[in-house]
């Protein structure tokens, strides 16, 4: 009997674990180690953050789902990897520290035959002074929508802003990214338009000044270098698309910005040209930068080998080309295909946990040397696709032997669909529905734009909102392993 251990129970880890267990059956073990007792459909957190959904609408308990599937669930935090075992034993294992199940604080060693790192990101609030207090993102001078609890807290603060506006006090709202190296501009993009939509519904839009601040060098970059999409037979840029939307909603923007410090009601920032500025606010939702969760790796003699397995940012090294190159020399083929660690063939990564080989957006720095550019997104649809491919590879390795062909899911050969909400409502909701192919542009295959316009297109309207609403229910249904769940695509 082989044992697969999956570290992380988010979109990618949950996908990998559930498919692996379905394919492996009772003949082999699947263990999930995650510090969370609840699974969270993160794309809907933005609706929790404006009061259009409750926390209970976007989460469900993991324990009964894993019990039903026959998956060994450990509510614990992975602490370290020991790929060569320890003195007296060659069996690889990880160390974990329980966060629940009545074993809080207890440590344990969990051996594995195959290991998937799907730990997701550390929300690095501490990277910007004052951004958060380091206690789950609830505190400091800003709010967040990165978790369901964050979003619940954000809504409580937002409703106070609306109440003050109704009382005749003009309010200043700032939404965007809280550091020069952030990713997930999309979540902030959705949130700002939902806040604007709710301010209109509450009748206080004229008393609420809403501003956007982002590390993107242009609106619509989204960490993928922007895109051109087919609209009405023409190629329209995401920059034009985004600028039009911000202008229509009366939202001014500050871009190419690194938020360097946040204080009560005030933030400081540096721009790409080296100049500095500040903004005052009554309410600020700023996405923090992401980093690896801080896993360590040790050899069997106890020596630290973290740098061999993990990149400096804390994400796991996989089958990518990490050779330092000038931006002009990077290629789509640099991106990983199998997500297998090059030194330890029984270790894989998926979702945010794998180290990307380079930025997709053009690297930029201010004259002061401050990097200001989005880092590559690896969430949503790509996370699920990669998780499933990795589970398929490990299943074949277990069932067919070490020479089994590994399944591939390169982001440079993968399309993705994204539905970005711009306001929730039965008849007045809107969302931008976009498809991108490939996610990582391939300028050799698609000269000029880097993507295939036949499969890269976008529209905005009420239909997009209904698609997003349907996807919310569909993916929670899938994650609960309800009948027919395998038929729902990632």
N, C-alpha and C positions, 0 to 999 in steps of 0.2 A: 504493500500500500504506500503510495506516494502522498506527500503532504505539500499543498500549495498554501503559502501564507500571503495574504494581501494586507498591506499596511495602508489603511485609509478606506473609508466607506462613503465617499462622495460620489459624484456622477461617474467618474472613471473607475474608481475602485469597486463600487457597487456593481457596475456593469460587468467588470472583469470577473468578480467573484461569483455572481449569479449565473453567468453563462458557463463558466468553468465547472461549476457544480452540476449544472444541467447536463453537460457533455461527459463529465467524469463519472457521475452517478455515485453509488455507495461504495464503489471499489476503491475510491481514493478520498482523501480529506481535503477540505477547503476551510481555511481559518481566516477570519477577518478581524483585524486589530484596528479599532478606531476609538478615539476618546469620546465620541459623541454617542448619545443614546437615541438621537433623533436623526432621521434623514431629511435633508432640506432641499427643496426645489428652488435653487438660488435665483433663477431668472424672475421669479415672482416676488422676490423680496422688495423690489421697488414699489410694488403695490401695497405691501405691508407698510412701507415707509411713508405712504401718504394716506393711510387709513382705509384704503379700498379693499384690503384683505386683512385677516388676523393671522397671527403666528400659526394658529392651529390649521389654517388653510394651506400652509406651505410645508408642513413637517408631518412626519409620522414615526412611531417607534420602530426601531430596527429589530429588536429582539424577537418579536413574534414572526416577522418575515423570515429571518434567518433560521429560526427554529423549524418553520414549515419547510424551508428549502433543504434542511439538513446541513447547514453551514455552522461551524463552530465559531461563535461570536464572543470576542473578548473586548469589553469596554475598557480600553486602555490606550495609553500613548506609547508608540514605539520610541525607544530611546537610542538604541545602538544596534549595529549589524556586525556579526562576527562570521564572515564568509568562509574562513578556514577552520572554524571550530575553536577549541581551546586545548590547553595541554592535556594530553591523554585521550583526546577525541577529535576526529576529523569532521564530525557532523556540524554543519553550519547552523547558526541560530541567531535569533534576535533577542534583545532584552526589552521588556515592556514594563510599564508602570500603570497599574489600574487606576481608573478615574471613576469607576462605578461598580455595579454588581456586588456591592457590599465588601469589596476588597480595596477600597480607596487607599492609595499610597503603597500598596504591596507590589513588589517586583517579581518578575518571573522570566525564565528563559523559555523560548518557544523555538523548537527546531524546525527546519524546513528542508524540503528537497528543491522547491522552486519558490522564489520570492518576487512579489510585485510591489514596487514602491508607488503608491497612489496617494501619498500623504497630502497632496495639494500644497498650498502656500502658507507660509507664516505671514500674517498681516502685520507688516513692519511699521507700526505706528511710530515707533521710537526713531525712525530715520529722519523725521522732521520734528524739531522741538515744539511741543505744545499741540501736536496733531491729535494725540490721544494719551491716555494715562497708562497704557500697557496692560490694562485689566479688561481685556475683551473688547476694547474699542469703545466702551461706554464710559465717558469721562473726558478729560481734557477740554478743549475748546471747540471741537467739531463733533459731528455725528457721522454715522456710517450706515450703509445698507448691505454690508458684506455678509452678515448672518441674519437669521430671523430675529434674534434678540436685538442686534444692532438696529434693524429696521423698525422694530416695535418702539424702541427708545427714540429713534429719529422722528417717528410720527407724533409722539407725545410732545416733543420740542416744537415740531412744525405747527401743531394745533395751537400752541401758545402764541406763535407768531401771527397766525390768522386772527386769534382773539384780540391781540393788541392792534392789529390793522383795523379790525371792526370798530375798535374803540377810538380810532382816529390817529393812531401812532404809526407813522410811516416806518416800514421795516425793510431792512437790507438783507438779501439772501444771496449767498455765494455757493456755487456748486461746481465740482470738477475734480481735478487730481491734486493730491497733496504733496507731490514730490516730482522732481525732474525725471525720474526713472520709473514712473508708474505705468502699469498696464490697466486694462479694464476701463478704458474711456467709455465704452459702450454702456456700462451700468450707470455712470454719471450722466451720460447723454439721455438715457431713458428717464432718470430721476428728475432732471431739471425740467423736462417737458411735462412730466406728471405733476410736479409741483406747480408749474405755470397753469396747467389745466385745472387743478384743484383750487387755485387762487381765483380763477374765473368763476368756478362753480360756487365758491364761498362769497362771491361778490366783493372781493378785496384786491383784485388784481391791480387797480389803480393806486393802491396804497402799499404795494409790495414791489420793490426794485429787485430784479433777478439778474445776476451776472454769472457768466461762465468763465472759468479759468482752467487752462489745460497745458500740459507739456507738449502737445502736438504742434508741429511747425505750421500746420494749416488745419482748418476745420475739416473733419471727415477723414483724417488720417487713420484713426482707430488702431494704431499699432501695426497695420498691415501695409503701410505706405500709401494709404488711400486706394481708390479703385475707380475704374470707369465702368459704367453699367449701361446696358441697352434700355433706352426709353423712347418709345415712339419711333423706332428706326434710327435713332441717333445715339452716339456715345456721350453720355453725360457724366461728368466727374462727381465723385462723392463730395468734393469741396464745394462745388456749386449747389449740390443737393442740400448739404448741411447749412451753408451760408444762407440759402433761401429760407430754410426752416427757422433758423435763429432770427432772421430779420422779420419774418412774418409774425413771430411770437413776441417781438419786441425785446429780445434778449441780447445785450451787448456781450462781446467776448474779448478775452485776453488770452493769447496763445503763445506758444514757445516760452512757457513760464515754469520756473522751478520755485515752488513754495518753500521758502527757507526757514520760516518761523511763524508760529501761530500763537497769539495771545488772546486774552479775553476781548472779543469784539474787533479783532484786528489781525491781519496777516501781512507778512512781508514776502516779496517775490523778486526773483532775478529773471531777466529776459535774455533771449539769445544774443541780443546786441550788447549785453553786459550791463545795461541800465537796470536800476532797481525801482521798486515801487511798493505801494501798500494799498490794501483795501480794508474798509471797515465793514463789519457785518453784524447782524443780529442772529443769524442762523447760517451755518456753513456745513455742507456735506462734502467732504473731500476724501476721495478714494486713497487709501494708503498704498505704498509700494509693496510688492511681493518679494519674498525671499524663501529659500528652503526652510523647512521646519527645524533644522538644526540637528539632524541625525548624525551620529558619529559612527565610525567604522574602526574596528580593532582587529589586529592579527592575533593568531593563537597565543603568542607570547605577551599579549597585552599592549603591544606597540600601536600607536595611532596610525591608521592608514586611510583616514577620511579623505585626504587630498587625492588619493588614487581613485576613489570611487565617485566622489562628488566634485562638481565644479566649485569655484570660489563663491558663487552665489547660493550654494547649498543644494542645488538640484543635481539629480543623479546623471552621471555620464552614460550615454547610450551610443548606438552605432552612427553617430554623426561625425562630420569632419570639423574638428575643433581647431584646426590649424589657423593661427592668426592671419588675417588677410585684409587687404584694403577693401572698402565697401564695393568698389567696382569689380573686384575679383570674386566676390561671393556668388555661388550658384545654387540653384534649386536642389541640385544633387547633393549639396552639403547636408541636407536635412535627413534625419533618421528615417529608417524604413521599418525596422523590426523592434526597436526600442530595447534591445538586448545590451547589457553591459559588456564592453569589449574584453574585460579581464575575467569576469565571472559569468559564464554562460547560463547559469541558473537564476540570474537576477535580471529583472526587467523593470521598466518604469512606464507610467502612462499618465495622461492628463498633465496638469501643471508641474508634476514632480520631475519630468525629464528636463535636462538642460538643453535649451536651444543652441544651435551652433553660432548664431549671430542674430543681430537685429534684422527685422524686415523693413521697418522705417529707417530712413537715412540717419546715421549717427550724427549728432550735432552737439556742439559745446559752445558756451559763451566765451568771450575773450578772457574771462577769469578762469577758464578750465572746468567749468561746471557742466557736466553732461545734462542735456535737456532733450530727451527724445523718448517716445513710448517704447516699452519692451514688448516682445511678441506675445499675443494672446494665445492661450492653449485651452480655452474653456469651451463649454457648450457642446455642440455637435462633434467637433474633432476629439474631445475628451472621450465621449462615448464610443466613437468609432475605433480609436486607438485602444481603449480598454478591451473591447470585444476582440480585436485582432491579437492582442497580447494573450488573452485567455485562450484563443484558438491555437496559438503557437505552443503554449505550455501544455495544453491538452494533447496535441499531437506528439510532443516530446515525451510525454508520459506514456501514451498508448502505443506509439510507433517506434520509439527509441530515439537516441541522441542525434541521429542523422535525418530526422524528420524536417521537412521544409518549413521554414518560418513564414508566417503570414505577414503581409506588408500593409502599411497604412501611412505612407508619406504625406505630410501636409502640403508638399509640393505637387502631389498628384491627387489631391482630395478636394472635393467641393464641399461647401458648407452653406447652410441656410441660417439666416438670422432674422428674427422678428423683434424689432425694437419699438416698444410702446412709447407713444407720445401723448398718452392720456387715456384713462379707462372710462368707459361708458357704453350702455346698451346701444344708444343711437348716435352719440357724439364722440365715441372713442376713436382714436387713430393710432396706427402703428406703421412703421416702415418695414416692409418685407423685402429682404435682400437675399440674393444668392451670389456666391463667389466661387469661381473655379479658375485655377486652384487657389487655395488659401495663401500659400507662399507663391509669389509671382515667379514665373519661369520665362525670363526674357529671351532665352535661346529658342524655346518652342513657340512662344507668342511674342515676337519682336514688337517693341514699342510700348505696349500696355502691360505685357506680362501675363495677361489672362485672356481666356476665351470668352468673347462677348456673347456667343450663343448661349452660354451658361452663366453669365454674370449680368444680372438685371435687378431692378428694384422699383417698387411702387409704394406709395403711402396713401392710407385711407382707412375707412371703417372696416373694410374686409380684412386688412392686416390685423386690426385689433381683435377681431373674432378668431382669426387663426391663432394668435398668441393665447387667447383665452382657452381655446380648444386644446392647444398643446399643453397648457398647464395641467388640465385634467388627464390628458392622455399619458403624459410622462409620469405623473404620480401613480396612475393605474399600472403602468409598466413596472415602475420601481417596486410596487407592492407585490409583483409577480402574480397578478390576477390572470384568469384564463385568457390565453392567446397573447400573453405579454411578449413572447419572442417574435411575434409578427409585426410589432411596432418598431419602426426603424430608429436608429440612434439619433 
